[in-house]
């Protein structure tokens, strides 16, 4: 797939123009399991742990010899950010040094995040603030993916006079500004209260042709009501989700409810399924692979989530490496309920290089 807008390739400190790509989505199904015989619980637990470890050995390799297992076959690394590069506002141990070593060995690095709260320019500032030397052209966010989707679907041409309602933060709004798509909502709706007294109603704009739901730390009932009115009452109004992540890292102290909870609220009141533009959609990898003329078999997707990062890699012909520095534990990876097996797993990306012996 070729893209016509050369302006996208020249990124400095501002968010770029964007291009469109195909959109695909999928989610991981899980089922619970339990022991019913309490008298055998301890033995069953021990046996189950041994069995899980044996199965893991057959389908997932721990990264113990990175040169032989990974480095020799990979030219490009695509990293998730939250849980891989940082947690909240703290860089994960030895990430800076690892990235420097990868670049020294001639590896290309890209950073793809499902977090839509910042534009690409906003993420560049975050990398800078954390002391990480990352070029703006190497950063891709789901806020960028939203704008790319509107370019691909020719929103401005096919829905003349229409605008976008944003349930989300400034990142999506900034990216829409860069391509000239009019929007309402976003940070402007923070603190608004729905008039729920007798006879009260929320008046909505009938010219809204799409609703984008991204992560929003200031979500409120007014925004949910406004979104459902647009989707349910406006003709041909598209419902778009930046991502379906169940949890996210707002701080390094705990996991927080992610955009999946916000998308779920809108699904619940509209009965509609969203068009997904973030991982595991193919949108961003299509752009990266085309822009850099890359062999996908030489790319490794590195992430901390099975149902977004690893599926993103697997669905698009990439090698995959799960790191345990984010939301996925080794126990979850080994679980019988898990059906997504990465090629390798490691504690963090610091394991990409063998530590020197003391």
N, C-alpha and C positions, 0 to 999 in steps of 0.2 A: 504494500500500500504506500503510495507516494503522497507527500503533503506539499501544498502549493505555497504556503506562507513562509518565506525565508526569514521574516521578522522574528519568528519563534527561536531561531538559532542564535540570536544576538541578545543575550541576557546580561544585564549589569546589576544594578541595585534595585530595579523595578521589575514588577511581574511582567511576563512576556505575553505577546499574542499567542493564541493556542490553535491547535488543530484537532480534528475529530477522528475518532476511531470506532471500531465495533465494541459493543457492550455485551458482556456475558456475566451471569451470576450463578452462584451455587452455594449451598450451605451443608454443613456436616451434621448428619443425624446421629444421635446418641441414644442408647437405651440403658437404664439402670440395671444393676444386678445385686443380689443379696444372698447371704447364707441363711438357710432355713433350719438347719440342725445346730442348735446352740452348743450341744455337747461336743460337736466336732469342729467348732468354729476355729480354734487355734491351729489345729492340724490343717484344716482346709486353707486357712490364710497362708500358712507357710508353703504348702504345696502350690497354691495359686501364684504366690510371688515367684517361686522357682520356675513354674510353667511360663509365666509372663516373660521372665528374663530369657528363657530359652527361645521363645517365639521372637522376641526382639532381636536376638542375635542373628536370627535367620533373615529378618527383613529390614533392620536398621543397624547401621554400624556407628559405634561411637567414634568420634574423630580422635584417633590416637597417633596416627602417622600422617599429618596433614600434607606433607610433600607428596607422598605416594597416593593418598586417597583423594586429594582435592586439588592442590596447587598445580600439578602438572597438566590437568585437564580443563582448567578454568582460566579464562582470560578476563572475564568481567564479573564483578560481584554487585548484586543489587541488594541493598540493605533496607529492611524496615527501620524505623527510627525508635518509636516508643518501645522500650523493653529490649532493644538491641544496641542502640547507640546511647540512649539516655533513659532514665526513669524520672518522670517529672522534670525538674530542672537540674538534675545531677547526672553528669556523664558517668557511664558504667566504667569500672576499673579497666585501665589499659587499652581503652578504645582508641584514644589519640595515637598511641604508639603503634597499635596494630594497623590502623589506616595508613600511617606513614610508611610502614614496612611493605604493605601491599602496593602502594604507589611506587616505592623504590624498586620493586620487582616487576614493574611495568603493568600491573593490573589496573583496569579501569574500575571506578567505583561510582555507583548511582544510589540515590536515597529516595525511597518511595514510601510515603506515609498515607494512611487512611484518615488521618486527622485533618479535618477541614477548617479548623479554627483560624488558620493563618494562610495567606497566599504564599506563593513560592518566594516572593521577596521577603515576606515575614519570616519564613523558615530560614532564609539566608542569614537574617539578623540573629536568629536563635543559635545557629551553628557558630556564628562569629562570637556571640556572647559566651559560649561554652568553650571557646578556644580551639574550635575544630576548623581546619582549613579545608573548606568545601566550596566549590564554585557554584554559583547560582544555576548554571546549566545542568548540574548534576542532581538537582532537587526536583521531585515530582510529588504533588500532594493531591488528595481527592478534591480539593477546591479547584485546582487546575483541571482535573478530570471533568468536573461539572461544566466548565466553560468549553472544554474540548467537545463534550457531548452536544452542546448547543450549536457549536460550529458544524459538527458532522450532520446534525439533523436540520441545519439551515433554519433555525428558529426565527431569525429576523426576517427571512424571506417568506417562509410558509405561514408565520403567525404575525403578520404585519399589524402593528398597533397593540400587540400583546406585551405583557410584562411578566416577570417572575416574582413569586412570593418566596422569600427566604426565611425558613425556620432554621436559624443557625447564626454563626458569628461572622466577623468582618472578612475572614479569608475568602469565603464564597463571593461576597459582595465585591471585594477588590478585583477578583478574577473576572467577574461579569462586567465590571467597569472597563476592563482592558479590551474587551471585545464589543463594547457598546450595547450590551443587552440591558434594558431597563429593569429595575427591580424595586420592590418595596419590602418592608419587614426588616429582618436582620436585627442589628443592635438598636434600631429605632423603636422596636416594640418591647424593649426591656422595661419591666415595671408596669406594663399596661394591664388593666384589670377588666375582665368581661363583666358587663352590666347584668347581673343575674337577679335583679329585683323584678317584681311583677311587670310584665310587658317589655322587659329588657331584651335586647338583641345586639349581636355584633354585625355591623354593616361591612360587607366585603366588596372588593373591587371585581366587577364582572369581566374586566379585561385581563385578569390573570390567566395566562395560558400554561403555566407550569408552576409546581410547588417543589422546592428543593428542601429536603430535610437533612441537615448536617448537625454535628454535635453542638449543643447549645447549653452553656452553663447557666443561662438565665431563662430557660424554658418556663412557660407559664400556661395557664389554662386559656388565656386569650389567644395565644399563638396556635395552640392545638385546635381551638374552635375555628380560627380564621383559615387554617390549612384545610380542615375538613369541609368547610363551606365552599372553598375554591374547587376542591377536587370533586365534591358531590354535586355542586350546582352549576359550575362553569362548564360549558360544552368543550369537550376534547382537551381537558386540563390534564397535563402529564404530571405524574408523581415520581420524583427522582430522589434516590437515597445516595448520599456520599459513601456510606459504608453501613455494615450491619454488625460491627464489633460489639460483642456483649459487654466487655469491660475495657477500661482505659486507664492510663497512668496520669492522673492529675498531680499527684505528689508521689514521692518515693516511699511513703509510709504504708499505702494500701492500694487495692484496686478500687476503681470507681465505676459506677454504671456508665456504659458506653452508648454510642449512637443507636445501637440496636434497640434500646429502651425507648428512644424518641421516635424512631421509625415504627416500632411496634404500636405506639400510641396512635399514630396516624393510620396504620393498617387496621387497627381495631375499630376505629370510628368511620372508616370509609369502605372497608371490605376489599380494598385494592392492594395489589402487590406492586412495589416500586420497581422502576428501572434502576439497577445498581451500576454505578460508574467507578467505584473504588475497587480495591482488591476483594475477591479474586477475579473481577472483570479483566478482560484482555486489553482494555484501552491503553493503559500506560506502557505496558511492555511492547505493544505494537508500535508505539511512537519511538521508544528507546531503540528497539531493534532496527527500525527503519532508518532513523537518524544516524546511527553509528554503523550501519551496515554490518550487523553482528550475526554470528553463527550461534543460534540459540543453544546448541549442544555445548557451547563453551561458556555459557552463563550460569551462575549459581545464585539462586534466590535465598537470602538469609533472613529468617524471621523468627519471632517467638510465638506465632499463632499457627495452629494446624489448619483451621478452617478458612483462613484468609491468605496468609503468607505462603504456606506450603502448597495449598491448592492452587494459588496463583502461579507458582512455579510449575507444578505438575500439569496443570491444564494448558500450559503454554510452552511445553517442551524444554523446560529448564532443569538443571540439577537443583537440588534443594538441601538446605541445612537448617535444622531447627536448633535454636539456642535456648538454654534454660534460664536466661537472665531476665525473662519477662513473665508472661502470664501462664505459660505451659510448664508443668512440672514433669519430672521424669516418671513419676507415678502415673500421670495422665497419659503420657506417651506410651507407656507399657500396658495401659489398661486394655482389657478385652473390648471395651466399648469404643476404643479409638480405631477408626478404619483408615486413617491417613498416615502413611509411613514415609517420612523424608528419607533421602539417600543417606544422610549423616545427621548426627546430633552432637552438640558440644555444650559445655557449661556457658561459654560466652565466645565472642569472636576472638578473644585473646588466645584461645586454643588453636587458632589458625597457624600459630608458630610454636615450635617446640621450645619450652622454657629451658634456658641454659642451666646445667647442673651446678650446684654450689661448689 
